[in-house]
Amino acid sequence: MSVFTKLSNRELVNKSVTMFITILLSLTVILILTIIKKLNLLGIANADSVTEVPGSLLFFGHLFYLGRRPEEVLMKWPKTYGKMFLVNL
């Protein structure tokens, strides 16, 4: 027995319209997000454009390169590697 057999015609139309509007809004949001991503409207860099700092050690990453004053090292690295860079810790 179907769930819809217990519903009146008016209730069935209301549920159908609600379902249609929900699906339409979802597809619209997906379309807008896809357009934003393709056009890079938010200015977010791709993962390919991020430079990885060389010399990462297994298990420790760049921990030993940071030394006792990591803020000084991290302030110098953007001059060498750009505004966005990848550090492993």
CORZI-V756530 format. One record per residue. RES is the residue in three letters. SS is DSSP state (h for helix, s for strand, l for the rest). PSI is psi as a letter, one per 30 degrees, with the letter a starting at -180 (* if undefined). NEAR is the number of other C-alpha atoms within 8 Angstrom. Layout:
((RES:SS:PSI:NEAR) (RES:SS:PSI:NEAR))
This chain:
((MET:l:k:3) (SER:l:l:5) (VAL:h:e:6) (PHE:h:f:6) (THR:h:f:7) (LYS:h:f:6) (LEU:l:k:8) (SER:l:l:7) (ASN:h:e:6) (ARG:h:e:6) (GLU:h:e:8) (LEU:h:e:10) (VAL:h:e:8) (ASN:h:e:8) (LYS:h:e:8) (SER:h:e:8) (VAL:h:e:8) (THR:h:e:8) (MET:h:e:8) (PHE:h:e:8) (ILE:h:e:8) (THR:h:e:8) (ILE:h:e:8) (LEU:h:e:8) (LEU:h:e:8) (SER:h:e:8) (LEU:h:e:8) (THR:h:e:8) (VAL:h:e:8) (ILE:h:e:8) (LEU:h:e:8) (ILE:h:e:8) (LEU:h:e:8) (THR:h:e:8) (ILE:h:e:8) (ILE:h:e:10) (LYS:h:e:9) (LYS:h:e:6) (LEU:h:f:6) (ASN:l:h:8) (LEU:l:f:7) (LEU:l:f:6) (GLY:l:g:5) (ILE:l:k:6) (ALA:l:k:6) (ASN:l:l:6) (ALA:h:f:5) (ASP:h:f:5) (SER:h:f:6) (VAL:l:k:10) (THR:s:k:10) (GLU:s:k:8) (VAL:l:k:9) (PRO:l:l:4) (GLY:l:g:6) (SER:l:k:9) (LEU:s:k:7) (LEU:l:k:5) (PHE:l:f:4) (PHE:l:f:10) (GLY:s:b:12) (HIS:l:g:12) (LEU:h:e:9) (PHE:h:f:7) (TYR:h:f:5) (LEU:h:f:10) (GLY:l:a:7) (ARG:l:f:4) (ARG:l:i:7) (PRO:h:f:8) (GLU:h:e:6) (GLU:h:e:7) (VAL:h:e:9) (LEU:h:f:9) (MET:h:f:8) (LYS:h:e:8) (TRP:h:e:9) (PRO:h:f:11) (LYS:h:e:8) (THR:h:e:6) (TYR:h:f:11) (GLY:l:l:9) (LYS:l:e:6) (MET:l:k:8) (PHE:s:l:11) (LEU:s:k:8) (VAL:l:k:8) (ASN:l:k:8) (LEU:l:*:6))
